[in-house]
């Protein structure tokens, strides 16, 4: 399907923003049938508010990587007997995540 750039009115701040043909294709691939109501800035503000500023305040726990032995931090409390990986080793063990 061929898309063309559209001008859309933001329902939050009232600015007019461009909903590009490329973005429309991405939205369609996600199964979205509606165009966005918020401009990129308002979408990011809403996302940050929902996720506590992008997760920057999330509590992290120290751990030792079960594969390479490096010190690492993970966003959950490691449990005894469970393997914990640093981000590099986790990508090797679970490549599709």
Rosetta blueprint (number, residue, H / E / L):
1 X L
2 X L
3 X L
4 X L
5 X L
6 X E
7 X E
8 X E
9 X E
10 X L
11 X L
12 X L
13 X L
14 X L
15 X L
16 X E
17 X E
18 X E
19 X E
20 X L
21 X H
22 X H
23 X H
24 X H
25 X H
26 X H
27 X H
28 X H
29 X H
30 X L
31 X L
32 X L
33 X L
34 X L
35 X L
36 X L
37 X L
38 X L
39 X L
40 X H
41 X H
42 X H
43 X H
44 X H
45 X H
46 X H
47 X H
48 X H
49 X H
50 X H
51 X L
52 X L
53 X H
54 X H
55 X H
56 X L
57 X L
58 X L
59 X L
60 X L
61 X E
62 X E
63 X E
64 X E
65 X L
66 X L
67 X L
68 X L
69 X L
70 X L
71 X E
72 X E
73 X E
74 X E
75 X L
76 X L
77 X L
78 X L
79 X L
80 X L
81 X L
82 X L
83 X L
84 X L
85 X L
86 X L
87 X H
88 X H
89 X H
90 X H
91 X H
92 X H
93 X H
94 X L
95 X L
96 X L
97 X L
